[in-house]
Amino acid sequence: MSRALVVIDVQESFRARPEWDQIGNTKIFEPVNRLVRAARSNGDLVVWVLHAERGSGGVFDPENGFVRLMPELDHPEPGDLRIEKSSHNAFTTTNLQQKLTEAGVGELVVCGIRTEQCVETTARLASDLGYQVVFVTDATTTEGVGGFSPEEIVARTEAVLRDRFARIATVSELV
């Protein structure tokens, strides 16, 4: 079974939002880069996912220039897959499942921005589609929601995914 690292929404759009200073890990690119390097050394597919809301006029509208990877990231190389999504998960509005099937991928390692939203939703859908999912919590980040701190949101996400939709892992365990 082949594996893919799916890097979700580690993009400038989030830094352009006023809430960026409330995010749990503003240096999310550091653990993500460690995973990217490990994936490449293992010969795994690296998938870069960006969220775009065309015509919205906001920070997720590609016309405004923020829908691009954070410059601190190890940028895509030939052979990497680039996907643009307009839904919370990386499957519904993309051809990601088709591309993963063509590559013979059966296991996904997921990381990125908005632990409880885009990353969790992608993990849940991937599990429903039959993929083995590894959720790398310390390579995700989010801001507080509904009175819960980023740390509480991350803990909640781990609890609801663990042994149901994904195996929970740390970057150190995988590299």
C-alpha positions in Angstrom: 0.0 0.0 0.0 1.4 3.3 -1.0 1.1 6.5 1.2 0.5 10.1 0.5 1.1 13.2 2.7 -1.8 15.6 2.3 -0.9 19.2 3.3 -4.1 21.1 3.8 -4.4 24.9 3.5 -1.0 26.0 4.8 -1.5 29.2 2.8 -1.1 32.9 3.0 -4.9 33.4 3.2 -4.8 32.6 6.9 -2.0 35.0 7.7 -4.0 37.7 5.9 -6.9 37.3 8.3 -7.0 39.4 11.5 -7.4 36.2 13.6 -4.0 35.0 12.6 -2.4 36.2 15.9 -4.9 33.9 17.7 -3.8 30.7 15.9 -2.2 28.0 18.1 1.0 27.6 16.1 2.0 30.5 13.8 5.1 28.4 12.7 3.0 25.6 11.3 5.3 25.4 8.4 8.1 23.9 10.6 6.4 20.6 11.5 4.9 20.4 8.0 8.3 20.7 6.4 9.6 17.9 8.6 6.7 15.7 7.3 7.3 16.8 3.7 11.0 15.9 3.9 10.2 12.5 5.5 7.5 11.7 2.9 9.9 12.5 0.1 12.7 10.4 1.6 10.2 7.5 1.8 9.0 8.0 -1.8 5.5 9.0 -0.7 3.3 11.2 -2.8 3.1 14.8 -1.5 -0.3 16.5 -2.0 -0.6 20.3 -1.6 -4.1 21.5 -1.1 -5.2 25.1 -1.2 -8.6 26.5 -0.3 -10.0 29.0 -2.8 -13.3 30.9 -2.9 -13.3 32.4 -6.4 -15.2 35.6 -6.8 -15.6 36.1 -3.0 -13.4 39.2 -2.9 -11.9 38.0 0.4 -8.5 36.5 1.4 -9.5 33.1 -0.2 -10.2 34.7 -3.5 -7.2 33.9 -5.8 -7.6 37.3 -7.4 -6.4 38.9 -4.2 -3.1 37.0 -4.2 -3.2 35.1 -0.9 -4.2 31.7 -2.2 -0.6 30.5 -2.3 1.6 28.3 -0.1 3.4 30.0 2.8 6.9 30.9 1.5 8.6 29.1 4.4 7.3 25.7 3.2 9.4 23.3 1.2 7.7 24.1 -2.1 6.2 21.5 -4.5 8.6 19.5 -6.6 7.9 17.7 -9.8 5.8 14.7 -9.0 3.9 16.4 -6.2 0.2 16.8 -6.6 -1.5 20.3 -6.4 -5.2 20.5 -5.6 -7.4 23.6 -5.2 -10.6 23.0 -3.2 -13.6 25.1 -2.5 -15.2 22.9 0.2 -14.0 22.2 3.7 -12.6 18.8 2.8 -10.1 18.0 0.1 -12.3 15.5 -1.7 -15.7 16.9 -2.5 -14.8 19.6 -5.0 -11.6 18.1 -6.4 -10.3 15.1 -8.3 -8.2 14.0 -5.3 -9.7 10.6 -4.9 -9.1 9.8 -8.6 -5.5 11.0 -8.4 -4.9 8.9 -5.3 -6.5 5.8 -6.8 -4.3 6.3 -10.0 -1.2 6.5 -7.8 -2.2 3.4 -5.8 -2.4 5.2 -2.5 -4.2 3.5 0.4 -2.9 5.5 3.4 -3.1 9.2 4.0 -1.1 11.3 6.4 -2.9 14.5 7.0 -1.8 17.9 8.4 -2.5 21.5 7.9 -4.5 24.6 9.1 -7.8 24.4 10.8 -7.4 21.2 12.8 -11.1 20.8 13.5 -12.4 22.0 10.2 -10.5 21.3 6.9 -8.0 18.8 8.3 -10.5 16.8 10.4 -13.2 16.8 7.7 -10.7 15.5 5.1 -9.6 12.8 7.6 -13.2 11.7 8.2 -14.1 11.6 4.5 -10.9 9.8 3.7 -11.7 7.1 6.3 -15.2 6.7 4.9 -13.6 6.3 1.4 -11.5 3.4 2.7 -8.2 5.0 3.3 -6.1 4.3 6.3 -5.6 7.8 7.9 -2.9 9.1 10.1 -3.8 12.5 11.7 -0.6 14.3 12.7 -1.9 16.7 15.3 1.2 18.6 16.0 1.4 19.4 12.3 -2.0 21.1 12.5 -3.1 24.4 14.0 -6.3 26.3 14.5 -7.6 29.3 16.4 -10.1 29.2 19.3 -13.7 28.6 18.5 -16.8 29.1 20.6 -14.9 29.9 23.7 -12.6 26.9 23.4 -8.8 27.5 23.1 -6.8 26.2 20.2 -5.4 23.5 22.6 -8.9 22.5 23.6 -10.0 22.3 20.0 -7.0 20.1 19.1 -7.6 17.8 22.1 -11.3 17.4 21.1 -10.3 16.6 17.5 -7.9 13.9 18.7 -10.6 12.4 20.9 -13.2 12.2 18.2 -10.9 10.9 15.5 -8.8 8.4 17.5 -9.4 4.8 16.6 -12.6 5.7 14.7 -11.4 7.7 11.7 -7.7 7.9 12.1 -4.6 6.9 14.0 -3.3 9.9 15.9 0.5 10.5 15.5 3.1 13.1 16.2 5.7 14.4 13.7 8.5 12.7 15.8 6.8 9.4 15.6 6.7 9.6 11.8 10.1 11.0 10.9 
